[in-house]
């Protein structure tokens, strides 16, 4: 009886260690909090975050990423953000007349349903090793992103969102 109990305890401990390591280094669950990524992602949706992908490659334009809040001191409750990569190192990013312009060309953004509201014009070259990220919800004051905190370092990005896993009727891979 004790030997069987000890086997169960070992199995459970090993399972917890494996789950911990997988979540720590490979994949994790992210939950959307807020409206900054609407209409692509909605409040309280559960997302599959791929943590290993950026150990073997770099973020690409249009990737939806999980990043550490670069201004955590301003709001300690928001440790992570989910945003879209809209500019990479060397890209010339502008916001002109409510539109995102990258390297002199207006970016087609089928994932958003509004122009960029209330934003004074932005004109920046993304520095080496950095990314420019924005929420898909471009309405006034709906996304805390690079328009507010500037470009982010690559080390700030902790994973790529590869899909919605809950609610089940919204399940899909990107």
C-alpha positions as CSV (number, residue, x, y, z in Angstrom):
1,X,0.0,0.0,0.0
2,X,2.8,2.5,0.9
3,X,4.8,1.5,-2.2
4,X,1.8,2.2,-4.4
5,X,1.2,5.5,-2.7
6,X,4.8,6.4,-3.1
7,X,4.6,5.6,-6.9
8,X,1.5,7.9,-7.2
9,X,3.3,10.7,-5.4
10,X,6.4,10.3,-7.7
11,X,4.2,10.3,-10.8
12,X,2.3,13.4,-9.7
13,X,5.5,15.3,-8.8
14,X,7.1,14.4,-12.2
15,X,4.0,15.5,-14.0
16,X,4.0,18.8,-12.2
17,X,7.7,19.3,-13.0
18,X,7.1,18.6,-16.7
19,X,4.1,20.9,-16.9
20,X,6.1,23.7,-15.1
21,X,9.0,23.3,-17.5
22,X,6.8,23.3,-20.6
23,X,5.0,26.4,-19.4
24,X,8.2,28.1,-18.4
25,X,10.2,27.5,-21.5
26,X,8.0,26.2,-24.4
27,X,4.3,27.1,-24.4
28,X,1.9,28.9,-22.1
29,X,-1.6,30.2,-21.8
30,X,-2.3,33.9,-22.2
31,X,-5.7,35.5,-21.4
32,X,-6.8,38.7,-23.1
33,X,-7.5,41.5,-20.7
34,X,-9.1,44.6,-22.2
35,X,-10.0,45.8,-25.7
36,X,-6.7,46.8,-27.2
37,X,-6.6,43.9,-29.7
38,X,-10.2,44.1,-30.9
39,X,-11.5,43.0,-33.3
40,X,-8.8,40.3,-33.7
41,X,-8.8,39.2,-30.0
42,X,-11.6,39.8,-27.5
43,X,-11.6,40.3,-23.7
44,X,-11.2,37.0,-21.8
45,X,-10.2,34.9,-24.8
46,X,-7.6,32.3,-23.9
47,X,-4.6,32.2,-26.2
48,X,-1.9,29.7,-27.0
49,X,1.5,31.5,-26.5
50,X,4.5,29.9,-28.2
51,X,7.6,30.8,-26.1
52,X,10.2,28.8,-28.0
53,X,9.7,30.2,-31.5
54,X,11.8,33.4,-30.8
55,X,14.7,31.3,-29.5
56,X,15.1,30.0,-33.0
57,X,13.9,33.0,-35.0
58,X,13.0,36.6,-34.7
59,X,9.6,38.3,-34.6
60,X,8.1,39.1,-38.0
61,X,5.8,41.9,-39.2
62,X,2.2,41.1,-38.2
63,X,3.1,38.6,-35.6
64,X,0.9,38.9,-32.5
65,X,3.2,38.8,-29.5
66,X,3.2,38.7,-25.8
67,X,5.6,41.2,-24.3
68,X,6.6,42.4,-20.8
69,X,5.0,45.7,-20.0
70,X,7.9,48.2,-20.7
71,X,6.3,50.6,-18.2
72,X,5.5,48.2,-15.4
73,X,6.2,50.9,-12.8
74,X,3.2,52.9,-14.1
75,X,0.8,50.0,-13.8
76,X,2.1,47.0,-11.9
77,X,-1.2,45.1,-12.5
78,X,-0.4,44.8,-16.2
79,X,2.7,42.6,-16.3
80,X,2.2,41.5,-20.0
81,X,0.7,43.0,-23.1
82,X,-0.5,41.3,-26.3
83,X,0.3,43.5,-29.4
84,X,1.0,43.2,-33.1
85,X,4.4,43.8,-34.6
86,X,4.1,46.6,-37.1
87,X,7.7,47.7,-37.4
88,X,11.2,46.1,-37.2
89,X,14.7,47.5,-36.9
90,X,15.4,50.0,-39.6
91,X,11.7,50.5,-40.6
92,X,10.5,54.1,-40.9
93,X,7.2,54.2,-39.1
94,X,4.8,57.1,-39.6
95,X,1.2,57.8,-38.6
96,X,-0.2,60.2,-41.1
97,X,-3.9,61.2,-41.3
98,X,-4.9,58.2,-39.2
99,X,-3.0,55.6,-41.2
100,X,0.1,53.5,-40.5
101,X,2.8,54.2,-43.0
102,X,5.9,51.9,-43.1
103,X,8.8,52.9,-45.2
104,X,6.8,55.4,-47.2
105,X,3.9,53.0,-48.0
106,X,0.4,52.9,-46.3
107,X,0.1,49.5,-44.6
108,X,-2.9,47.5,-45.5
109,X,-4.4,46.4,-42.2
110,X,-7.4,44.0,-42.7
111,X,-7.2,43.0,-39.0
112,X,-8.3,46.5,-37.7
113,X,-11.7,48.2,-38.3
114,X,-10.8,51.8,-37.6
115,X,-8.3,54.5,-38.5
116,X,-5.8,55.6,-35.8
117,X,-7.7,58.1,-33.8
118,X,-6.5,61.0,-31.7
119,X,-2.9,60.5,-32.5
120,X,-0.6,63.3,-33.3
121,X,1.7,62.4,-36.2
122,X,4.5,60.0,-35.5
123,X,7.7,59.8,-37.5
124,X,10.3,57.3,-36.2
125,X,13.0,55.0,-37.4
126,X,12.9,51.8,-35.4
127,X,16.4,51.3,-33.8
128,X,18.5,48.2,-34.2
129,X,17.3,45.3,-32.0
130,X,13.9,46.9,-31.4
131,X,10.3,46.5,-32.6
132,X,7.3,48.9,-33.0
133,X,4.1,47.3,-31.7
134,X,0.5,48.4,-31.7
135,X,-2.9,47.0,-30.6
136,X,-5.4,46.3,-33.4
137,X,-7.9,48.6,-31.7
138,X,-6.9,52.0,-33.1
139,X,-9.7,54.0,-31.5
140,X,-8.8,56.8,-29.1
141,X,-7.0,55.7,-25.9
142,X,-7.8,52.0,-26.4
143,X,-4.2,50.6,-26.7
144,X,-1.2,51.2,-24.6
145,X,1.5,50.5,-27.2
146,X,4.6,51.8,-28.9
147,X,2.8,55.1,-29.7
148,X,3.0,55.7,-26.0
149,X,6.1,53.8,-24.7
150,X,8.1,53.8,-27.9
151,X,9.8,50.9,-29.7
152,X,10.5,47.8,-27.5
153,X,13.6,45.7,-27.2
154,X,13.5,42.2,-28.6
155,X,14.2,40.8,-25.1
156,X,10.9,42.3,-24.0
157,X,9.0,39.9,-26.3
158,X,8.3,36.6,-24.5
159,X,6.2,34.7,-27.1
160,X,4.1,34.6,-30.2
161,X,0.4,34.1,-30.1
162,X,-0.4,31.1,-32.3
163,X,-4.1,30.7,-31.7
164,X,-7.3,31.2,-29.7
165,X,-8.1,28.1,-27.6
166,X,-11.1,29.3,-25.6
167,X,-14.0,29.8,-26.0
168,X,-14.2,26.7,-28.1
169,X,-16.5,28.3,-30.7
170,X,-13.7,30.8,-31.5
171,X,-10.9,28.2,-31.6
172,X,-8.5,28.9,-34.4
173,X,-4.8,28.9,-35.3
174,X,-3.1,31.9,-36.8
